Amino acid sequence: MLLTFYLFFVVSLLFLGKNSWGAESAAAIFKFARGTDAANIESKGASWLSVSPPGVANEQSVALATKANGFCPDNLLHASLIADPTKVENACVSLECDGEGECKVIWGPTCPEASTEATTVTVVSDANYGEVSAWGHTATTLKTETACIANVYTEDRSGKKAEDR
């Protein structure tokens, strides 16, 4: 009995010692267990665990996009999009998932056409995509079950220095 208590105590100390996010965070357990924070998903608050009581079927679908045009919920959105909600409403990009393992980032006709000015989106997904860029009216297919847009911005790819513009 004493040995069992001792082992439990030592294992608890080891676990809590390496858990940099604190004992209250469910995401901390996954960071510790997986050893990674892929695409900052756990640190942005997404949890991949759902528990159903006995006798209740598990819900298999997880949808990250909760806003119009496939944007993330507020707890995953970039601060600039939270500060100005019209950036989400008027964005030239959108994201759609088909529920069968593919999501598409769609750059609409209002996105910049020139290759020197790309529209970049930060994608949060169950795969590791991160930032995806394009120009003009196009689409990129992502092999992922669920995704959402956390940030969108225009990137200067002209090669010119700021003082030359």
C-alpha positions in Angstrom: 0.0 0.0 0.0 2.8 2.4 0.9 4.7 1.5 -2.2 1.6 2.2 -4.4 1.2 5.6 -2.8 4.9 6.4 -3.3 4.7 5.5 -7.0 1.6 7.6 -7.5 3.3 10.5 -5.7 6.5 10.3 -7.8 4.6 9.9 -11.1 2.4 12.9 -10.2 5.4 15.0 -9.5 7.1 14.1 -12.7 3.9 14.8 -14.7 3.2 18.2 -13.0 6.9 19.1 -13.2 6.9 18.9 -17.0 3.5 20.3 -17.5 4.2 24.0 -18.2 0.5 24.9 -18.6 -0.7 23.9 -15.1 -2.8 21.1 -13.8 -6.2 22.7 -14.7 -5.7 22.7 -18.4 -6.9 19.7 -20.4 -4.7 20.9 -23.3 -1.7 20.6 -21.0 -2.2 16.9 -20.8 -2.1 16.6 -24.6 0.9 18.7 -24.9 2.7 16.5 -22.4 1.5 13.3 -23.9 2.1 14.2 -27.6 5.2 16.2 -26.9 4.2 18.8 -29.5 1.9 21.7 -30.0 1.2 21.2 -33.7 0.2 24.4 -35.4 -0.4 25.9 -31.9 -3.7 24.2 -31.8 -3.6 23.2 -28.1 -2.1 26.6 -27.0 -5.0 28.3 -28.8 -7.5 26.4 -26.8 -8.7 23.7 -29.1 -9.3 20.3 -27.4 -9.5 17.1 -29.2 -11.1 15.1 -26.5 -14.8 14.6 -26.0 -16.3 12.2 -23.5 -19.8 10.8 -23.7 -21.6 9.0 -20.8 -22.1 5.3 -21.1 -24.8 4.3 -23.5 -24.6 7.5 -25.5 -23.1 7.4 -29.0 -19.9 9.5 -29.5 -20.2 12.5 -31.8 -17.5 11.9 -34.4 -17.5 15.3 -36.1 -15.5 18.2 -34.9 -16.0 21.5 -36.7 -13.6 24.3 -36.0 -15.3 26.9 -38.2 -18.1 28.7 -36.4 -18.3 32.0 -38.2 -19.4 32.9 -41.7 -17.0 32.0 -44.5 -15.1 29.4 -42.4 -13.5 31.7 -39.9 -12.5 30.4 -36.4 -14.4 31.2 -33.2 -13.1 34.2 -31.2 -10.8 32.2 -29.0 -8.8 31.1 -32.1 -9.0 34.4 -34.1 -6.1 36.7 -34.4 -6.4 39.8 -32.2 -6.6 42.2 -35.3 -9.7 40.3 -36.5 -11.4 40.5 -33.1 -10.6 44.2 -32.9 -12.2 44.8 -36.3 -15.0 42.3 -37.1 -15.5 43.9 -40.5 -12.2 42.2 -41.6 -13.9 38.9 -41.2 -17.2 40.0 -42.8 -15.4 41.7 -45.8 -12.5 39.2 -46.3 -11.8 38.2 -49.8 -11.1 34.6 -48.7 -13.3 31.8 -47.3 -13.0 28.2 -46.3 -15.3 25.3 -46.9 -15.0 21.7 -45.7 -16.9 18.8 -47.3 -17.0 16.5 -44.3 -15.1 13.9 -46.3 -11.5 14.8 -45.6 -11.1 17.9 -47.8 -11.3 21.6 -47.0 -10.8 24.4 -49.6 -9.5 27.8 -49.0 -11.1 30.0 -51.7 -9.6 33.4 -52.7 -12.4 35.4 -54.2 -12.5 38.0 -57.0 -11.8 40.9 -54.6 -8.4 39.5 -53.6 -5.3 41.2 -55.2 -4.5 39.8 -58.6 -0.8 40.7 -58.9 1.7 38.1 -57.8 3.6 40.8 -55.9 0.8 41.1 -53.4 -0.4 37.8 -51.9 -3.3 37.2 -49.6 -2.2 35.0 -46.7 -4.4 33.0 -44.4 -3.5 31.3 -41.2 -5.3 28.0 -41.1 -6.0 26.1 -37.9 -6.8 22.5 -38.7 -6.3 18.9 -37.6 -3.4 18.8 -40.1 -0.3 21.0 -40.0 -0.9 23.7 -42.7 -0.2 27.0 -40.9 -0.1 29.8 -43.4 -1.3 29.4 -47.0 -0.9 32.2 -49.6 -2.2 32.9 -53.1 -3.2 35.8 -55.4 -6.1 36.3 -57.7 -9.3 34.2 -57.8 -8.2 30.7 -57.0 -8.7 27.8 -54.5 -6.3 25.5 -52.6 -7.5 22.1 -51.4 -6.3 21.0 -48.0 -6.4 17.3 -47.0 -8.0 17.7 -43.5 -11.2 16.8 -41.8 -11.8 20.3 -40.3 -10.2 23.7 -40.5 -10.9 27.4 -39.9 -9.2 30.7 -40.8 -7.6 32.3 -37.8 -6.0 35.3 -39.6 -5.9 36.9 -43.0 -3.6 39.6 -44.3 -2.0 40.9 -47.5 1.7 40.1 -47.9 4.0 42.3 -50.0 6.0 40.0 -52.3 7.4 42.7 -54.6 10.9 42.3 -53.2 11.1 46.1 -52.7 12.4 47.5 -49.4 10.0 49.7 -47.5 12.1 52.8 -48.2 11.9 52.1 -52.0 8.1 51.9 -52.2 
